[in-house]
Amino acid sequence: MKTNAPQYFIIHKPFNVLSQFTSQEGKKTLKDYFDVPIDVYSVGRLDYDSEGLLILTNDKELNHHLLNPKFEHEREYWAQVEGRIDESAVLSLESGVQISIDGKIYRTKKCFAEIFSVEPKVADRNPPIRFRKNIPTSWVRLILTEGKNRQARKMCAAVGFPVLRLIRFRIEKITIDGLEPGEMRSMSKGEIYALLKVQS
C-alpha cells in the first residue's frame, strides 16, 4: 500500500536486522518486523549489529533535516564495552578522538560521555553477548551531534574499550522507552516535529 499522506513511525530495531526493507544475503530486514506503507523508509540507519531507535517516514523534508550535519541533532547511545571503563577514557571521548572514516583520519567533535553507575535496564538481546568470566564489562552513555559510520563503536575502540553491545536510546526528545525490540509506535507530524525540534 502506498500513501501520499505523511507517515511517521518510531521503531526499536532488533539486533542483527538491516535498516532497510530489502534483504541482502538472506539477512533479516525491517520488513520481517514492521508493516508500513511501501513509500516509508528509515531516516538514516543503524548498523546491522546495533539496536534501538529508528525513525520511519515518507516525509522528505524531515529526512533532509535529520540527515544534514549542520542541524547537529543529539543522538544518545548506550554502549556495553569490554573492560572496566575509567574516567580518563571518558574524558578522551568527550574531548574528541581520532577514528578512521573512509580510510582517512577524522577527529570526532566534542560530545558528552559518562559511565553508568548502575547497569541500565535494557531488553534481552537475542542472541546475548558472549560473557567471559575473567573480563568485566561496563556501560557508557554517549551523546553525539554527528553520525559518522560506526562512530560510537570506533570511538570506544579508540580509547581501548571495544563495544560488545550498542543501543541508540534517543534522538533529541524521542526515546525507545516503552518499546521492546521489534515494536513500533505511530506519531503525528506535530508530535514528531516538536520532539525533534524541527521547524515545519
matplotlib code that plots the C-alpha trace (Angstrom):
import matplotlib.pyplot as plt

x = [0.0, 1.3, 0.1, 0.6, -0.1, 3.0, 3.5, 5.7, 6.8, 9.4, 10.7, 13.0, 15.3, 16.4, 19.9, 21.1, 18.5, 19.3, 18.0, 16.1, 13.2, 15.0, 17.2, 20.9, 22.5, 19.4, 19.7, 16.7, 15.3, 12.8, 10.2, 10.4, 9.1, 7.3, 4.3, 4.4, 3.3, 5.6, 6.9, 8.0, 11.8, 14.1, 15.7, 19.4, 20.4, 21.6, 24.3, 23.2, 24.7, 23.3, 19.9, 17.5, 15.7, 15.0, 12.5, 10.5, 8.8, 7.9, 8.5, 11.4, 11.7, 12.1, 14.6, 16.7, 16.6, 17.7, 20.5, 22.0, 25.0, 24.5, 21.5, 23.5, 20.7, 21.5, 21.8, 22.2, 23.8, 24.2, 27.4, 28.3, 32.1, 34.7, 36.6, 36.1, 36.0, 37.6, 37.2, 40.3, 38.8, 35.5, 37.4, 39.1, 35.8, 34.3, 37.2, 37.3, 39.3, 40.8, 39.0, 39.2, 36.4, 36.6, 40.3, 41.0, 41.8, 38.9, 38.8, 35.4, 33.6, 33.3, 30.5, 29.0, 30.1, 29.6, 29.8, 26.6, 26.9, 24.2, 23.8, 20.9, 17.7, 17.7, 15.8, 17.4, 19.4, 18.9, 21.4, 23.0, 26.6, 29.3, 30.3, 33.8, 34.2, 37.6, 36.8, 34.4, 32.1, 30.7, 28.2, 28.8, 26.4, 27.5, 25.6, 26.8, 25.7, 27.2, 26.7, 29.7, 29.8, 30.1, 31.2, 30.3, 32.0, 35.1, 35.3, 35.1, 37.7, 40.0, 40.2, 40.7, 37.3, 35.7, 31.9, 30.0, 26.6, 25.3, 21.8, 20.6, 18.3, 17.4, 17.3, 16.6, 13.5, 12.3, 13.4, 12.7, 11.2, 8.4, 9.2, 10.6, 12.8, 10.5, 7.8, 6.6, 4.7, 2.9, 3.3, 1.6, 3.6, 3.1, 4.3, 7.4, 8.5, 8.2, 10.1, 12.9, 12.9, 12.3, 10.6, 7.8]
y = [0.0, 3.5, 6.7, 10.3, 11.5, 12.0, 9.0, 8.9, 5.9, 5.2, 1.7, -0.3, -2.1, -5.5, -6.8, -8.4, -6.7, -4.4, -0.9, -1.4, -3.3, -5.3, -8.2, -8.8, -12.3, -13.6, -11.2, -10.1, -6.7, -4.2, -5.9, -9.0, -6.9, -3.8, -3.4, 0.2, 1.8, 1.0, 4.6, 4.7, 4.3, 4.7, 8.1, 7.3, 3.9, 1.7, -0.9, -4.5, -5.4, -2.3, -1.9, 0.8, 3.8, 4.3, 6.8, 5.7, 8.2, 9.3, 12.9, 14.1, 17.4, 15.6, 13.2, 16.1, 17.9, 14.9, 13.8, 17.2, 17.6, 21.3, 20.7, 18.7, 16.6, 14.9, 11.1, 9.2, 5.8, 3.2, 1.1, -2.0, -2.2, -4.9, -4.0, -1.6, 1.8, 4.6, 8.4, 9.1, 7.2, 9.1, 12.5, 11.4, 10.5, 13.9, 15.9, 14.0, 11.1, 10.1, 7.5, 6.3, 7.3, 6.0, 5.4, 9.0, 10.1, 12.1, 13.8, 13.5, 16.6, 17.2, 15.2, 14.1, 10.8, 9.2, 5.8, 4.3, 3.9, 1.2, -1.1, 0.3, -1.7, -2.9, -5.6, -9.0, -9.4, -12.4, -13.9, -12.5, -11.2, -13.8, -13.3, -14.2, -14.7, -13.2, -10.0, -7.5, -5.3, -1.8, 0.6, 4.1, 6.8, 8.8, 11.8, 12.8, 15.5, 13.8, 10.4, 9.1, 5.4, 3.2, 6.2, 5.2, 1.8, 3.4, 6.0, 3.4, 1.2, 4.2, 4.6, 0.9, -0.4, -2.4, -2.3, -5.5, -4.1, -0.8, 0.7, 4.0, 5.2, 8.6, 11.2, 14.7, 14.1, 10.8, 7.7, 3.9, 4.0, 1.5, -0.1, -3.6, -4.8, -5.3, -2.9, 0.3, 3.4, 5.8, 9.5, 12.7, 15.3, 17.9, 15.5, 14.2, 17.7, 19.1, 16.3, 16.5, 20.4, 20.7, 23.8, 22.9]
z = [0.0, -0.9, 0.7, -0.2, 3.3, 5.6, 7.8, 10.9, 13.0, 15.6, 16.0, 18.2, 15.7, 17.0, 16.9, 13.6, 11.4, 8.4, 8.5, 5.2, 3.7, 1.1, 2.0, 1.3, 1.6, 3.4, 6.4, 8.3, 7.4, 8.8, 6.6, 8.9, 11.8, 10.6, 8.3, 6.9, 3.6, 0.7, 0.4, 4.0, 4.7, 7.6, 8.3, 8.4, 9.6, 12.5, 11.8, 11.4, 14.8, 16.6, 18.2, 19.2, 17.8, 14.2, 12.6, 9.6, 7.4, 3.8, 4.7, 2.6, 4.5, 7.8, 6.2, 5.0, 8.3, 10.3, 8.0, 7.3, 9.6, 10.1, 12.3, 14.8, 16.3, 19.6, 19.4, 22.7, 22.6, 25.4, 24.8, 26.7, 26.5, 27.3, 30.4, 33.3, 31.5, 33.5, 33.8, 31.7, 28.8, 29.2, 29.2, 26.0, 24.4, 25.4, 24.0, 20.7, 19.5, 16.2, 14.2, 10.6, 8.2, 4.6, 5.1, 6.4, 9.9, 11.5, 14.8, 16.4, 17.8, 21.5, 23.0, 26.3, 27.9, 31.3, 32.9, 34.1, 37.9, 37.7, 34.7, 32.6, 32.2, 28.6, 26.7, 26.5, 23.3, 21.1, 20.9, 24.1, 24.1, 25.0, 28.6, 29.6, 33.4, 33.7, 31.7, 33.2, 31.2, 31.8, 30.3, 29.0, 27.7, 24.7, 23.4, 19.9, 17.5, 14.4, 12.9, 11.1, 10.0, 13.1, 15.1, 18.6, 18.2, 16.7, 19.5, 22.2, 20.5, 20.1, 23.9, 24.5, 25.3, 22.4, 22.1, 22.9, 22.5, 21.2, 21.6, 20.3, 23.1, 21.9, 19.1, 20.6, 22.8, 21.2, 23.0, 22.9, 26.4, 26.5, 23.1, 23.1, 20.2, 17.1, 18.4, 16.6, 17.5, 15.2, 15.6, 14.2, 12.3, 15.0, 17.7, 15.9, 14.7, 18.2, 19.8, 17.2, 17.4, 13.7, 12.4, 10.0]

ax = plt.figure().add_subplot(projection="3d")
ax.plot(x, y, z, "-o")
ax.set_aspect("equal")
plt.show()
